[in-house]
Each structure stands twice: as structure tokens, then as C-alpha cells.
């Protein structure tokens, strides 16, 4: 579990640094590392199939709505 957390932190830190330093959009950076029919493409397809974007948008809306109620 510790190694998984460590790898996750390193991956996110590296991605954030690349985004900050490159001046490129997140989409462009993702396209640059996504091989056709590769592992990243498979993961992204699973996110689409699971409607991950919709789930995240709904969660953000719920948090916003609740913060407005608390204000």
C-alpha cells in the first residue's frame, strides 16, 4: 500500500510539473503519451465507458451546492 501511494504521488507530481513547465494543454500532453491500443488508451476507454467525467461533474456540483448552503 505504501508503494502504491508513493507511486501515485510521484505520478501526479510529475504530471503537474510537465503541465506547468510545458505550456501545453492537458489534452495535448495526454495525446503525446497515449499509444494507439496501448495501456493508457485502454484506461481512458474504461473511464469513458464508466462515465467517469459525468460522475466527477456531479460530485463537484454536489460539493458546490453544499458549500453554498453552508455559506
CHARMM internal coordinates of N, CA and C (Angstrom, degrees):
IC EDIT
DIST 1 N 1 CA 1.4545
DIST 1 CA 1 C 1.5313
ANGL 1 N 1 CA 1 C 110.68
DIST 1 C 2 N 1.3342
ANGL 1 CA 1 C 2 N 116.73
DIHE 1 N 1 CA 1 C 2 N -40.67
DIST 2 N 2 CA 1.4580
ANGL 1 C 2 N 2 CA 120.44
DIHE 1 CA 1 C 2 N 2 CA 179.04
DIST 2 CA 2 C 1.5185
ANGL 2 N 2 CA 2 C 110.81
DIHE 1 C 2 N 2 CA 2 C -61.30
DIST 2 C 3 N 1.3325
ANGL 2 CA 2 C 3 N 116.97
DIHE 2 N 2 CA 2 C 3 N -44.26
DIST 3 N 3 CA 1.4675
ANGL 2 C 3 N 3 CA 120.89
DIHE 2 CA 2 C 3 N 3 CA -179.62
DIST 3 CA 3 C 1.5214
ANGL 3 N 3 CA 3 C 110.84
DIHE 2 C 3 N 3 CA 3 C -63.33
DIST 3 C 4 N 1.3296
ANGL 3 CA 3 C 4 N 117.32
DIHE 3 N 3 CA 3 C 4 N -41.02
DIST 4 N 4 CA 1.4606
ANGL 3 C 4 N 4 CA 120.57
DIHE 3 CA 3 C 4 N 4 CA 179.03
DIST 4 CA 4 C 1.5220
ANGL 4 N 4 CA 4 C 110.46
DIHE 3 C 4 N 4 CA 4 C -62.41
DIST 4 C 5 N 1.3223
ANGL 4 CA 4 C 5 N 116.74
DIHE 4 N 4 CA 4 C 5 N -42.61
DIST 5 N 5 CA 1.4669
ANGL 4 C 5 N 5 CA 120.27
DIHE 4 CA 4 C 5 N 5 CA 178.21
DIST 5 CA 5 C 1.5203
ANGL 5 N 5 CA 5 C 110.87
DIHE 4 C 5 N 5 CA 5 C -63.81
DIST 5 C 6 N 1.3171
ANGL 5 CA 5 C 6 N 115.81
DIHE 5 N 5 CA 5 C 6 N -43.22
DIST 6 N 6 CA 1.4604
ANGL 5 C 6 N 6 CA 120.95
DIHE 5 CA 5 C 6 N 6 CA -179.58
DIST 6 CA 6 C 1.5338
ANGL 6 N 6 CA 6 C 110.85
DIHE 5 C 6 N 6 CA 6 C -62.42
DIST 6 C 7 N 1.3334
ANGL 6 CA 6 C 7 N 116.59
DIHE 6 N 6 CA 6 C 7 N -44.79
DIST 7 N 7 CA 1.4672
ANGL 6 C 7 N 7 CA 120.61
DIHE 6 CA 6 C 7 N 7 CA 178.82
DIST 7 CA 7 C 1.5254
ANGL 7 N 7 CA 7 C 111.50
DIHE 6 C 7 N 7 CA 7 C -64.73
DIST 7 C 8 N 1.3225
ANGL 7 CA 7 C 8 N 116.31
DIHE 7 N 7 CA 7 C 8 N -39.06
DIST 8 N 8 CA 1.4606
ANGL 7 C 8 N 8 CA 120.21
DIHE 7 CA 7 C 8 N 8 CA 178.80
DIST 8 CA 8 C 1.5222
ANGL 8 N 8 CA 8 C 110.75
DIHE 7 C 8 N 8 CA 8 C -63.31
DIST 8 C 9 N 1.3135
ANGL 8 CA 8 C 9 N 116.77
DIHE 8 N 8 CA 8 C 9 N -45.88
DIST 9 N 9 CA 1.4674
ANGL 8 C 9 N 9 CA 121.17
DIHE 8 CA 8 C 9 N 9 CA 179.33
DIST 9 CA 9 C 1.5211
ANGL 9 N 9 CA 9 C 110.74
DIHE 8 C 9 N 9 CA 9 C -61.75
DIST 9 C 10 N 1.3273
ANGL 9 CA 9 C 10 N 116.93
DIHE 9 N 9 CA 9 C 10 N -43.93
DIST 10 N 10 CA 1.4652
ANGL 9 C 10 N 10 CA 120.45
DIHE 9 CA 9 C 10 N 10 CA 179.41
DIST 10 CA 10 C 1.5278
ANGL 10 N 10 CA 10 C 111.49
DIHE 9 C 10 N 10 CA 10 C -63.81
DIST 10 C 11 N 1.3284
ANGL 10 CA 10 C 11 N 116.48
DIHE 10 N 10 CA 10 C 11 N -40.35
DIST 11 N 11 CA 1.4642
ANGL 10 C 11 N 11 CA 120.63
DIHE 10 CA 10 C 11 N 11 CA 179.62
DIST 11 CA 11 C 1.5199
ANGL 11 N 11 CA 11 C 111.00
DIHE 10 C 11 N 11 CA 11 C -64.30
DIST 11 C 12 N 1.3213
ANGL 11 CA 11 C 12 N 116.62
DIHE 11 N 11 CA 11 C 12 N -46.36
DIST 12 N 12 CA 1.4647
ANGL 11 C 12 N 12 CA 120.51
DIHE 11 CA 11 C 12 N 12 CA -179.33
DIST 12 CA 12 C 1.5235
ANGL 12 N 12 CA 12 C 110.58
DIHE 11 C 12 N 12 CA 12 C -66.59
DIST 12 C 13 N 1.3194
ANGL 12 CA 12 C 13 N 117.11
DIHE 12 N 12 CA 12 C 13 N -41.66
DIST 13 N 13 CA 1.4697
ANGL 12 C 13 N 13 CA 120.49
DIHE 12 CA 12 C 13 N 13 CA 178.32
DIST 13 CA 13 C 1.5231
ANGL 13 N 13 CA 13 C 111.15
DIHE 12 C 13 N 13 CA 13 C -62.10
DIST 13 C 14 N 1.3206
ANGL 13 CA 13 C 14 N 116.25
DIHE 13 N 13 CA 13 C 14 N -43.63
DIST 14 N 14 CA 1.4647
ANGL 13 C 14 N 14 CA 120.41
DIHE 13 CA 13 C 14 N 14 CA 178.90
DIST 14 CA 14 C 1.5128
ANGL 14 N 14 CA 14 C 112.20
DIHE 13 C 14 N 14 CA 14 C -64.33
DIST 14 C 15 N 1.3240
ANGL 14 CA 14 C 15 N 116.54
DIHE 14 N 14 CA 14 C 15 N -42.10
DIST 15 N 15 CA 1.4636
ANGL 14 C 15 N 15 CA 120.36
DIHE 14 CA 14 C 15 N 15 CA 179.10
DIST 15 CA 15 C 1.5274
ANGL 15 N 15 CA 15 C 110.81
DIHE 14 C 15 N 15 CA 15 C -64.28
DIST 15 C 16 N 1.3262
ANGL 15 CA 15 C 16 N 116.61
DIHE 15 N 15 CA 15 C 16 N -42.29
DIST 16 N 16 CA 1.4648
ANGL 15 C 16 N 16 CA 120.33
DIHE 15 CA 15 C 16 N 16 CA 178.68
DIST 16 CA 16 C 1.5220
ANGL 16 N 16 CA 16 C 110.99
DIHE 15 C 16 N 16 CA 16 C -63.87
DIST 16 C 17 N 1.3249
ANGL 16 CA 16 C 17 N 117.14
DIHE 16 N 16 CA 16 C 17 N -41.08
DIST 17 N 17 CA 1.4694
ANGL 16 C 17 N 17 CA 120.76
DIHE 16 CA 16 C 17 N 17 CA 178.65
DIST 17 CA 17 C 1.5240
ANGL 17 N 17 CA 17 C 110.67
DIHE 16 C 17 N 17 CA 17 C -63.96
DIST 17 C 18 N 1.3435
ANGL 17 CA 17 C 18 N 116.72
DIHE 17 N 17 CA 17 C 18 N -44.03
DIST 18 N 18 CA 1.4699
ANGL 17 C 18 N 18 CA 119.84
DIHE 17 CA 17 C 18 N 18 CA 178.29
DIST 18 CA 18 C 1.5213
ANGL 18 N 18 CA 18 C 110.85
DIHE 17 C 18 N 18 CA 18 C -60.36
DIST 18 C 19 N 1.3108
ANGL 18 CA 18 C 19 N 116.24
DIHE 18 N 18 CA 18 C 19 N -43.87
DIST 19 N 19 CA 1.4589
ANGL 18 C 19 N 19 CA 121.11
DIHE 18 CA 18 C 19 N 19 CA -179.90
DIST 19 CA 19 C 1.5199
ANGL 19 N 19 CA 19 C 110.56
DIHE 18 C 19 N 19 CA 19 C -62.79
DIST 19 C 20 N 1.3087
ANGL 19 CA 19 C 20 N 117.15
DIHE 19 N 19 CA 19 C 20 N -44.07
DIST 20 N 20 CA 1.4564
ANGL 19 C 20 N 20 CA 122.41
DIHE 19 CA 19 C 20 N 20 CA -178.96
DIST 20 CA 20 C 1.5253
ANGL 20 N 20 CA 20 C 112.18
DIHE 19 C 20 N 20 CA 20 C -67.04
DIST 20 C 21 N 1.3209
ANGL 20 CA 20 C 21 N 116.90
DIHE 20 N 20 CA 20 C 21 N -42.03
DIST 21 N 21 CA 1.4598
ANGL 20 C 21 N 21 CA 121.17
DIHE 20 CA 20 C 21 N 21 CA -173.57
DIST 21 CA 21 C 1.5241
ANGL 21 N 21 CA 21 C 114.14
DIHE 20 C 21 N 21 CA 21 C -85.37
DIST 21 C 22 N 1.3275
ANGL 21 CA 21 C 22 N 117.89
DIHE 21 N 21 CA 21 C 22 N -26.90
DIST 22 N 22 CA 1.4637
ANGL 21 C 22 N 22 CA 120.26
DIHE 21 CA 21 C 22 N 22 CA -173.32
DIST 22 CA 22 C 1.5242
ANGL 22 N 22 CA 22 C 113.45
DIHE 21 C 22 N 22 CA 22 C -81.24
DIST 22 C 23 N 1.3267
ANGL 22 CA 22 C 23 N 117.02
DIHE 22 N 22 CA 22 C 23 N -30.05
DIST 23 N 23 CA 1.4549
ANGL 22 C 23 N 23 CA 120.15
DIHE 22 CA 22 C 23 N 23 CA -174.44
DIST 23 CA 23 C 1.5222
ANGL 23 N 23 CA 23 C 112.56
DIHE 22 C 23 N 23 CA 23 C 75.86
DIST 23 C 24 N 1.3301
ANGL 23 CA 23 C 24 N 116.98
DIHE 23 N 23 CA 23 C 24 N 4.67
DIST 24 N 24 CA 1.4665
ANGL 23 C 24 N 24 CA 121.73
DIHE 23 CA 23 C 24 N 24 CA 179.83
DIST 24 CA 24 C 1.5175
ANGL 24 N 24 CA 24 C 109.76
DIHE 23 C 24 N 24 CA 24 C -93.04
DIST 24 C 25 N 1.3195
ANGL 24 CA 24 C 25 N 115.73
DIHE 24 N 24 CA 24 C 25 N 159.02
DIST 25 N 25 CA 1.4600
ANGL 24 C 25 N 25 CA 120.35
DIHE 24 CA 24 C 25 N 25 CA 179.02
DIST 25 CA 25 C 1.5278
ANGL 25 N 25 CA 25 C 109.95
DIHE 24 C 25 N 25 CA 25 C -74.16
DIST 25 C 26 N 1.3347
ANGL 25 CA 25 C 26 N 116.62
DIHE 25 N 25 CA 25 C 26 N 157.10
DIST 26 N 26 CA 1.4602
ANGL 25 C 26 N 26 CA 119.04
DIHE 25 CA 25 C 26 N 26 CA 175.95
DIST 26 CA 26 C 1.5290
ANGL 26 N 26 CA 26 C 112.18
DIHE 25 C 26 N 26 CA 26 C -57.44
DIST 26 C 27 N 1.3186
ANGL 26 CA 26 C 27 N 116.61
DIHE 26 N 26 CA 26 C 27 N -37.57
DIST 27 N 27 CA 1.4647
ANGL 26 C 27 N 27 CA 120.23
DIHE 26 CA 26 C 27 N 27 CA 179.11
DIST 27 CA 27 C 1.5174
ANGL 27 N 27 CA 27 C 111.20
DIHE 26 C 27 N 27 CA 27 C -62.13
DIST 27 C 28 N 1.3276
ANGL 27 CA 27 C 28 N 117.09
DIHE 27 N 27 CA 27 C 28 N -45.36
DIST 28 N 28 CA 1.4638
ANGL 27 C 28 N 28 CA 120.69
DIHE 27 CA 27 C 28 N 28 CA 179.57
DIST 28 CA 28 C 1.5192
ANGL 28 N 28 CA 28 C 111.02
DIHE 27 C 28 N 28 CA 28 C -62.34
DIST 28 C 29 N 1.3221
ANGL 28 CA 28 C 29 N 117.57
DIHE 28 N 28 CA 28 C 29 N -44.43
DIST 29 N 29 CA 1.4614
ANGL 28 C 29 N 29 CA 120.60
DIHE 28 CA 28 C 29 N 29 CA 178.88
DIST 29 CA 29 C 1.5270
ANGL 29 N 29 CA 29 C 110.78
DIHE 28 C 29 N 29 CA 29 C -61.81
DIST 29 C 30 N 1.3258
ANGL 29 CA 29 C 30 N 116.99
DIHE 29 N 29 CA 29 C 30 N -42.89
DIST 30 N 30 CA 1.4639
ANGL 29 C 30 N 30 CA 120.08
DIHE 29 CA 29 C 30 N 30 CA 178.85
DIST 30 CA 30 C 1.5176
ANGL 30 N 30 CA 30 C 110.80
DIHE 29 C 30 N 30 CA 30 C -63.24
DIST 30 C 31 N 1.3346
ANGL 30 CA 30 C 31 N 116.66
DIHE 30 N 30 CA 30 C 31 N -44.36
DIST 31 N 31 CA 1.4614
ANGL 30 C 31 N 31 CA 120.03
DIHE 30 CA 30 C 31 N 31 CA 179.07
DIST 31 CA 31 C 1.5270
ANGL 31 N 31 CA 31 C 111.24
DIHE 30 C 31 N 31 CA 31 C -60.39
DIST 31 C 32 N 1.3204
ANGL 31 CA 31 C 32 N 116.92
DIHE 31 N 31 CA 31 C 32 N -34.30
DIST 32 N 32 CA 1.4662
ANGL 31 C 32 N 32 CA 121.04
DIHE 31 CA 31 C 32 N 32 CA -179.51
DIST 32 CA 32 C 1.5268
ANGL 32 N 32 CA 32 C 113.00
DIHE 31 C 32 N 32 CA 32 C -67.68
DIST 32 C 33 N 1.3224
ANGL 32 CA 32 C 33 N 117.81
DIHE 32 N 32 CA 32 C 33 N -25.30
DIST 33 N 33 CA 1.4647
ANGL 32 C 33 N 33 CA 120.01
DIHE 32 CA 32 C 33 N 33 CA -177.65
DIST 33 CA 33 C 1.5276
ANGL 33 N 33 CA 33 C 113.63
DIHE 32 C 33 N 33 CA 33 C -108.69
DIST 33 C 34 N 1.3212
ANGL 33 CA 33 C 34 N 117.20
DIHE 33 N 33 CA 33 C 34 N 0.16
DIST 34 N 34 CA 1.4591
ANGL 33 C 34 N 34 CA 120.54
DIHE 33 CA 33 C 34 N 34 CA -178.02
DIST 34 CA 34 C 1.5198
ANGL 34 N 34 CA 34 C 110.49
DIHE 33 C 34 N 34 CA 34 C -96.76
DIST 34 C 35 N 1.3252
ANGL 34 CA 34 C 35 N 115.90
DIHE 34 N 34 CA 34 C 35 N 108.22
DIST 35 N 35 CA 1.4649
ANGL 34 C 35 N 35 CA 120.90
DIHE 34 CA 34 C 35 N 35 CA 176.36
DIST 35 CA 35 C 1.5223
ANGL 35 N 35 CA 35 C 109.05
DIHE 34 C 35 N 35 CA 35 C -79.63
DIST 35 C 36 N 1.3274
ANGL 35 CA 35 C 36 N 117.49
DIHE 35 N 35 CA 35 C 36 N 138.77
DIST 36 N 36 CA 1.4693
ANGL 35 C 36 N 36 CA 119.20
DIHE 35 CA 35 C 36 N 36 CA 176.60
DIST 36 CA 36 C 1.5366
ANGL 36 N 36 CA 36 C 110.26
DIHE 35 C 36 N 36 CA 36 C -55.83
DIST 36 C 37 N 1.3020
ANGL 36 CA 36 C 37 N 115.71
DIHE 36 N 36 CA 36 C 37 N 129.88
DIST 37 N 37 CA 1.4633
ANGL 36 C 37 N 37 CA 123.28
DIHE 36 CA 36 C 37 N 37 CA 179.50
DIST 37 CA 37 C 1.5338
ANGL 37 N 37 CA 37 C 113.21
DIHE 36 C 37 N 37 CA 37 C 61.82
DIST 37 C 38 N 1.3413
ANGL 37 CA 37 C 38 N 116.74
DIHE 37 N 37 CA 37 C 38 N 20.95
DIST 38 N 38 CA 1.4633
ANGL 37 C 38 N 38 CA 120.96
DIHE 37 CA 37 C 38 N 38 CA 178.70
DIST 38 CA 38 C 1.5189
ANGL 38 N 38 CA 38 C 111.86
DIHE 37 C 38 N 38 CA 38 C -91.03
DIST 38 C 39 N 1.3203
ANGL 38 CA 38 C 39 N 115.34
DIHE 38 N 38 CA 38 C 39 N -170.85
DIST 39 N 39 CA 1.4608
ANGL 38 C 39 N 39 CA 120.69
DIHE 38 CA 38 C 39 N 39 CA -176.24
DIST 39 CA 39 C 1.5276
ANGL 39 N 39 CA 39 C 112.50
DIHE 38 C 39 N 39 CA 39 C -68.41
DIST 39 C 40 N 1.3303
ANGL 39 CA 39 C 40 N 116.71
DIHE 39 N 39 CA 39 C 40 N -39.72
DIST 40 N 40 CA 1.4691
ANGL 39 C 40 N 40 CA 119.49
DIHE 39 CA 39 C 40 N 40 CA 178.68
DIST 40 CA 40 C 1.5206
ANGL 40 N 40 CA 40 C 110.18
DIHE 39 C 40 N 40 CA 40 C -65.90
DIST 40 C 41 N 1.3337
ANGL 40 CA 40 C 41 N 117.07
DIHE 40 N 40 CA 40 C 41 N -41.46
DIST 41 N 41 CA 1.4673
ANGL 40 C 41 N 41 CA 120.76
DIHE 40 CA 40 C 41 N 41 CA 178.29
DIST 41 CA 41 C 1.5276
ANGL 41 N 41 CA 41 C 110.48
DIHE 40 C 41 N 41 CA 41 C -61.33
DIST 41 C 42 N 1.3287
ANGL 41 CA 41 C 42 N 116.94
DIHE 41 N 41 CA 41 C 42 N -40.54
DIST 42 N 42 CA 1.4655
ANGL 41 C 42 N 42 CA 120.58
DIHE 41 CA 41 C 42 N 42 CA 178.63
DIST 42 CA 42 C 1.5267
ANGL 42 N 42 CA 42 C 110.92
DIHE 41 C 42 N 42 CA 42 C -64.43
DIST 42 C 43 N 1.3288
ANGL 42 CA 42 C 43 N 116.60
DIHE 42 N 42 CA 42 C 43 N -42.56
DIST 43 N 43 CA 1.4678
ANGL 42 C 43 N 43 CA 120.13
DIHE 42 CA 42 C 43 N 43 CA 178.92
DIST 43 CA 43 C 1.5237
ANGL 43 N 43 CA 43 C 110.91
DIHE 42 C 43 N 43 CA 43 C -63.79
DIST 43 C 44 N 1.3276
ANGL 43 CA 43 C 44 N 116.65
DIHE 43 N 43 CA 43 C 44 N -44.26
DIST 44 N 44 CA 1.4627
ANGL 43 C 44 N 44 CA 120.27
DIHE 43 CA 43 C 44 N 44 CA -179.99
DIST 44 CA 44 C 1.5247
ANGL 44 N 44 CA 44 C 111.25
DIHE 43 C 44 N 44 CA 44 C -63.51
DIST 44 C 45 N 1.3254
ANGL 44 CA 44 C 45 N 116.89
DIHE 44 N 44 CA 44 C 45 N -38.68
DIST 45 N 45 CA 1.4651
ANGL 44 C 45 N 45 CA 120.27
DIHE 44 CA 44 C 45 N 45 CA 177.56
DIST 45 CA 45 C 1.5253
ANGL 45 N 45 CA 45 C 110.63
DIHE 44 C 45 N 45 CA 45 C -62.93
DIST 45 C 46 N 1.3312
ANGL 45 CA 45 C 46 N 117.01
DIHE 45 N 45 CA 45 C 46 N -38.39
DIST 46 N 46 CA 1.4635
ANGL 45 C 46 N 46 CA 119.23
DIHE 45 CA 45 C 46 N 46 CA 178.99
DIST 46 CA 46 C 1.5218
ANGL 46 N 46 CA 46 C 110.97
DIHE 45 C 46 N 46 CA 46 C -66.82
DIST 46 C 47 N 1.3391
ANGL 46 CA 46 C 47 N 117.39
DIHE 46 N 46 CA 46 C 47 N -35.39
DIST 47 N 47 CA 1.4641
ANGL 46 C 47 N 47 CA 120.07
DIHE 46 CA 46 C 47 N 47 CA 175.89
DIST 47 CA 47 C 1.5245
ANGL 47 N 47 CA 47 C 110.65
DIHE 46 C 47 N 47 CA 47 C -62.95
DIST 47 C 48 N 1.3218
ANGL 47 CA 47 C 48 N 116.32
DIHE 47 N 47 CA 47 C 48 N -42.79
DIST 48 N 48 CA 1.4632
ANGL 47 C 48 N 48 CA 120.94
DIHE 47 CA 47 C 48 N 48 CA 179.09
DIST 48 CA 48 C 1.5215
ANGL 48 N 48 CA 48 C 110.20
DIHE 47 C 48 N 48 CA 48 C -64.23
DIST 48 C 49 N 1.3285
ANGL 48 CA 48 C 49 N 116.44
DIHE 48 N 48 CA 48 C 49 N -46.73
DIST 49 N 49 CA 1.4637
ANGL 48 C 49 N 49 CA 120.78
DIHE 48 CA 48 C 49 N 49 CA -179.82
DIST 49 CA 49 C 1.5233
ANGL 49 N 49 CA 49 C 111.85
DIHE 48 C 49 N 49 CA 49 C -60.24
DIST 49 C 50 N 1.3120
ANGL 49 CA 49 C 50 N 116.87
DIHE 49 N 49 CA 49 C 50 N -35.94
DIST 50 N 50 CA 1.4677
ANGL 49 C 50 N 50 CA 121.60
DIHE 49 CA 49 C 50 N 50 CA -178.69
DIST 50 CA 50 C 1.5299
ANGL 50 N 50 CA 50 C 112.21
DIHE 49 C 50 N 50 CA 50 C -85.57
DIST 50 C 51 N 1.3321
ANGL 50 CA 50 C 51 N 116.16
DIHE 50 N 50 CA 50 C 51 N 0.32
DIST 51 N 51 CA 1.4675
ANGL 50 C 51 N 51 CA 121.64
DIHE 50 CA 50 C 51 N 51 CA -179.11
DIST 51 CA 51 C 1.5276
ANGL 51 N 51 CA 51 C 111.29
DIHE 50 C 51 N 51 CA 51 C 57.20
DIST 51 C 52 N 1.3193
ANGL 51 CA 51 C 52 N 115.09
DIHE 51 N 51 CA 51 C 52 N 41.43
DIST 52 N 52 CA 1.4598
ANGL 51 C 52 N 52 CA 121.44
DIHE 51 CA 51 C 52 N 52 CA -178.21
DIST 52 CA 52 C 1.5252
ANGL 52 N 52 CA 52 C 111.93
DIHE 51 C 52 N 52 CA 52 C -57.70
DIST 52 C 53 N 1.3303
ANGL 52 CA 52 C 53 N 116.82
DIHE 52 N 52 CA 52 C 53 N -41.26
DIST 53 N 53 CA 1.4643
ANGL 52 C 53 N 53 CA 120.19
DIHE 52 CA 52 C 53 N 53 CA 179.66
DIST 53 CA 53 C 1.5187
ANGL 53 N 53 CA 53 C 112.21
DIHE 52 C 53 N 53 CA 53 C -59.30
DIST 53 C 54 N 1.3360
ANGL 53 CA 53 C 54 N 115.84
DIHE 53 N 53 CA 53 C 54 N -41.65
DIST 54 N 54 CA 1.4637
ANGL 53 C 54 N 54 CA 120.07
DIHE 53 CA 53 C 54 N 54 CA 178.76
DIST 54 CA 54 C 1.5299
ANGL 54 N 54 CA 54 C 110.92
DIHE 53 C 54 N 54 CA 54 C -65.96
DIST 54 C 55 N 1.3112
ANGL 54 CA 54 C 55 N 116.26
DIHE 54 N 54 CA 54 C 55 N -38.95
DIST 55 N 55 CA 1.4685
ANGL 54 C 55 N 55 CA 120.62
DIHE 54 CA 54 C 55 N 55 CA 179.48
DIST 55 CA 55 C 1.5251
ANGL 55 N 55 CA 55 C 110.36
DIHE 54 C 55 N 55 CA 55 C -64.58
DIST 55 C 56 N 1.3271
ANGL 55 CA 55 C 56 N 116.91
DIHE 55 N 55 CA 55 C 56 N -44.29
DIST 56 N 56 CA 1.4674
ANGL 55 C 56 N 56 CA 120.79
DIHE 55 CA 55 C 56 N 56 CA 179.41
DIST 56 CA 56 C 1.5236
ANGL 56 N 56 CA 56 C 110.36
DIHE 55 C 56 N 56 CA 56 C -64.80
DIST 56 C 57 N 1.3352
ANGL 56 CA 56 C 57 N 117.11
DIHE 56 N 56 CA 56 C 57 N -42.18
DIST 57 N 57 CA 1.4661
ANGL 56 C 57 N 57 CA 120.54
DIHE 56 CA 56 C 57 N 57 CA 178.95
DIST 57 CA 57 C 1.5290
ANGL 57 N 57 CA 57 C 110.61
DIHE 56 C 57 N 57 CA 57 C -62.15
DIST 57 C 58 N 1.3248
ANGL 57 CA 57 C 58 N 117.46
DIHE 57 N 57 CA 57 C 58 N -41.60
DIST 58 N 58 CA 1.4632
ANGL 57 C 58 N 58 CA 120.93
DIHE 57 CA 57 C 58 N 58 CA 179.03
DIST 58 CA 58 C 1.5285
ANGL 58 N 58 CA 58 C 110.87
DIHE 57 C 58 N 58 CA 58 C -65.46
DIST 58 C 59 N 1.3267
ANGL 58 CA 58 C 59 N 116.86
DIHE 58 N 58 CA 58 C 59 N -39.39
DIST 59 N 59 CA 1.4651
ANGL 58 C 59 N 59 CA 120.46
DIHE 58 CA 58 C 59 N 59 CA 178.66
DIST 59 CA 59 C 1.5246
ANGL 59 N 59 CA 59 C 110.87
DIHE 58 C 59 N 59 CA 59 C -65.15
DIST 59 C 60 N 1.3180
ANGL 59 CA 59 C 60 N 117.01
DIHE 59 N 59 CA 59 C 60 N -42.31
DIST 60 N 60 CA 1.4657
ANGL 59 C 60 N 60 CA 120.62
DIHE 59 CA 59 C 60 N 60 CA 179.30
DIST 60 CA 60 C 1.5263
ANGL 60 N 60 CA 60 C 110.70
DIHE 59 C 60 N 60 CA 60 C -64.80
DIST 60 C 61 N 1.3364
ANGL 60 CA 60 C 61 N 116.82
DIHE 60 N 60 CA 60 C 61 N -39.94
DIST 61 N 61 CA 1.4644
ANGL 60 C 61 N 61 CA 120.44
DIHE 60 CA 60 C 61 N 61 CA 178.06
DIST 61 CA 61 C 1.5291
ANGL 61 N 61 CA 61 C 110.13
DIHE 60 C 61 N 61 CA 61 C -64.11
DIST 61 C 62 N 1.3244
ANGL 61 CA 61 C 62 N 117.25
DIHE 61 N 61 CA 61 C 62 N -42.93
DIST 62 N 62 CA 1.4652
ANGL 61 C 62 N 62 CA 120.67
DIHE 61 CA 61 C 62 N 62 CA 179.08
DIST 62 CA 62 C 1.5242
ANGL 62 N 62 CA 62 C 110.90
DIHE 61 C 62 N 62 CA 62 C -61.60
DIST 62 C 63 N 1.3203
ANGL 62 CA 62 C 63 N 116.95
DIHE 62 N 62 CA 62 C 63 N -42.03
DIST 63 N 63 CA 1.4690
ANGL 62 C 63 N 63 CA 120.65
DIHE 62 CA 62 C 63 N 63 CA 178.51
DIST 63 CA 63 C 1.5250
ANGL 63 N 63 CA 63 C 110.75
DIHE 62 C 63 N 63 CA 63 C -64.99
DIST 63 C 64 N 1.3351
ANGL 63 CA 63 C 64 N 116.61
DIHE 63 N 63 CA 63 C 64 N -42.88
DIST 64 N 64 CA 1.4656
ANGL 63 C 64 N 64 CA 120.00
DIHE 63 CA 63 C 64 N 64 CA 178.75
DIST 64 CA 64 C 1.5234
ANGL 64 N 64 CA 64 C 110.73
DIHE 63 C 64 N 64 CA 64 C -62.27
DIST 64 C 65 N 1.3382
ANGL 64 CA 64 C 65 N 115.88
DIHE 64 N 64 CA 64 C 65 N -47.25
DIST 65 N 65 CA 1.4621
ANGL 64 C 65 N 65 CA 119.84
DIHE 64 CA 64 C 65 N 65 CA -179.17
DIST 65 CA 65 C 1.5292
ANGL 65 N 65 CA 65 C 111.12
DIHE 64 C 65 N 65 CA 65 C -59.96
DIST 65 C 66 N 1.3313
ANGL 65 CA 65 C 66 N 116.07
DIHE 65 N 65 CA 65 C 66 N -42.28
DIST 66 N 66 CA 1.4646
ANGL 65 C 66 N 66 CA 119.48
DIHE 65 CA 65 C 66 N 66 CA -179.52
DIST 66 CA 66 C 1.5197
ANGL 66 N 66 CA 66 C 111.23
DIHE 65 C 66 N 66 CA 66 C -67.38
DIST 66 C 67 N 1.3237
ANGL 66 CA 66 C 67 N 117.21
DIHE 66 N 66 CA 66 C 67 N -38.10
DIST 67 N 67 CA 1.4691
ANGL 66 C 67 N 67 CA 119.61
DIHE 66 CA 66 C 67 N 67 CA 179.13
DIST 67 CA 67 C 1.5246
ANGL 67 N 67 CA 67 C 110.43
DIHE 66 C 67 N 67 CA 67 C -64.67
DIST 67 C 68 N 1.3236
ANGL 67 CA 67 C 68 N 116.84
DIHE 67 N 67 CA 67 C 68 N -34.75
DIST 68 N 68 CA 1.4655
ANGL 67 C 68 N 68 CA 119.96
DIHE 67 CA 67 C 68 N 68 CA 177.48
DIST 68 CA 68 C 1.5244
ANGL 68 N 68 CA 68 C 110.82
DIHE 67 C 68 N 68 CA 68 C -69.10
DIST 68 C 69 N 1.3315
ANGL 68 CA 68 C 69 N 116.71
DIHE 68 N 68 CA 68 C 69 N -36.56
DIST 69 N 69 CA 1.4643
ANGL 68 C 69 N 69 CA 120.24
DIHE 68 CA 68 C 69 N 69 CA 176.57
DIST 69 CA 69 C 1.5275
ANGL 69 N 69 CA 69 C 111.33
DIHE 68 C 69 N 69 CA 69 C -64.31
DIST 69 C 70 N 1.3205
ANGL 69 CA 69 C 70 N 116.24
DIHE 69 N 69 CA 69 C 70 N -37.02
DIST 70 N 70 CA 1.4581
ANGL 69 C 70 N 70 CA 121.00
DIHE 69 CA 69 C 70 N 70 CA -177.67
DIST 70 CA 70 C 1.5274
ANGL 70 N 70 CA 70 C 112.93
DIHE 69 C 70 N 70 CA 70 C -77.82
DIST 70 C 71 N 1.3217
ANGL 70 CA 70 C 71 N 116.94
DIHE 70 N 70 CA 70 C 71 N -19.88
DIST 71 N 71 CA 1.4692
ANGL 70 C 71 N 71 CA 120.75
DIHE 70 CA 70 C 71 N 71 CA -176.29
DIST 71 CA 71 C 1.5113
ANGL 71 N 71 CA 71 C 111.76
DIHE 70 C 71 N 71 CA 71 C -73.73
END
COOR INIT
IC SEED 1 N 1 CA 1 C
IC BUILD
